[in-house]
């Protein structure tokens, strides 16, 4: 992957590594790597590692930004 300075970097995934998705309407959702699913044109997953509360799927066309969190 590339960092914000366009330099190649390796991201080591832990139980705390997350993906923050910002929708075009400004709402944000955070997914964790072990619960993130990208299928067809949707992103979905669970709220956290321990609870099985699913997040409502987000259409990729409705996303303005995706950020990785260590």
Beta strands, then each sheet from edge to edge (+ up, - down):
strand 1: 18-23
strand 2: 28-32
strand 3: 37-39
strand 4: 42-46
strand 5: 54-59
strand 6: 63-69
sheet 1: 2+ 1- 6+
sheet 2: 3+ 4- 5+
end
